[in-house]
Structures are given as C-alpha cells and as structure tokens.
C-alpha cells in the first residue's frame, strides 16, 4: 500500500471541506438576512421626525436655548418636538433660531 492517500480519498476530503465552507457561508448569509430584517423593522417602527424642535440647555429645568426645523442635523440631545405655533411663539419671544436650518426663514418670519 502506498504511503500517500489515493486520489479518491483526497477528492472526498476536498468535498467535505467545500461543504463545510458552504455551510459557513450559509450561516453568514442567514445572519446578514436577520440583521437586514431587524434594520428594516427598526426603520418602520421609528416615529417620524417632528416638523419643529426646541432645544434645551444643560440641567434639569433649564430654559429653551434654540428652535430648529425637524430636519436639522445640529439638534442637540436635550430637545422636544413642538408645533408650528409654538415655534412661531418662541421665535417671536426672542428665542434664538438655529443658524444651520434657519427655522425663522422656513416659518416666514424673515
């Protein structure tokens, strides 16, 4: 008997390795499909962005500091959605309008 495995044994081994690799790829695909489904579910469950936002300063009970349009990229973490009328009132009372989204312009105040 030869010291080297036969060609048939080597091919059978190669087939087992290839099947293991396909199984691993199938697991990766299943994981990515789950992640994508979770991402899409999260997108559907996310509440819509508000039209107008008031931002507050640091500390509990802190007064409002700025009004933003809901789409603004510079809205801070301490904020609350407000109505159009509330945004108009706050801006009319002298609260600062965001320099980036210009809610005063969008609301027709300028």
N, C-alpha and C positions, 0 to 999 in steps of 0.2 A: 504494500500500500504506500502511496505517495505521502510525503510529509506536508505537501500543500493541499489545501481544500480543493475540491473539484469545482469546475466552472458552475455547475448546477447549484452547489451549496453557496457559492459566492453570490449568484444571482438571487437565490432565495433570501439571503441575508440582506442584500441591497433592497429587495422588495419590502421586507419588514421595516427597514429604516425609512424608506419612502412613505409607507403607510403611516408610520409614527409622525412623520413630518406633516403629512396631510391632516392627521388628527389635530396636531398642534395648530395648524393654520385655521382649521375649522373652529377651534376654541377661540382663537383671536378674533375671527370674524363674528362669532356669536357675542363676544364681549363688546366689540365695537357696535354691533346692532343694538345691544341693550343700552349702551351709552347714548347712542343717537336717539333712540326712542325716549329715553329719560330727558334728554335735552329738549326734544320737541314737545314733550308733555309739559316741561317747565316753561317753555315759551308760551304755550297755550294757556297755562294757568296764571301767568304773570298779569297783574292788573295793568290796565292801560296807563300811560303816562298822563299826569294831570296837565291841564292847559296852563295853569299858573301855580307858582310855588313861592312861599315866603320862607326865607332862611333866618334862623335864629342864632344869636351869639352863644358863647360858651357859658355853661352854668344853668342850673335849674331856675326857671322863671325869667330867664334872660329875654330882653325885648327883641323884636324882629330887627334884622340888620339890612335886609335886601330883598327885593322882589325879582323873580326870574320868570321867564317863559318856561313852560314844562319841558321843552326840548333842550334846554341849555345844558352844556357839558360841564359848567363850573358850579353847579348846585352842590352845596356842602351837605354833610351828613345830618345836620340838625335842621330839618325842614318840615314843612307841612303843606299839603295841597290846599289851594284856596280858589274861590270862584272869581270870575272876571270882575264882578262888582267889588269884591274885597280887594283885589289887586288895584283897581282904579282908586278906591278909597285910600289905601295905604300910600300909593304914589302921590295922590293929591294932598295927603297929610305930610308929605315931605320925606317919606322913606326912600332910600336910595334905590335906583333902578340898576340892575346888573349892566356893567359896561360891555359884556360879551353878547348877550342876547337882546338887549335893549327892549324890555317889555313895555316901556313908556311909548316907544315908537309903534310897536305892534298894537298897543291899545289905543293909539290915535291921540296921545297926549302931546306929542311934539309935532 
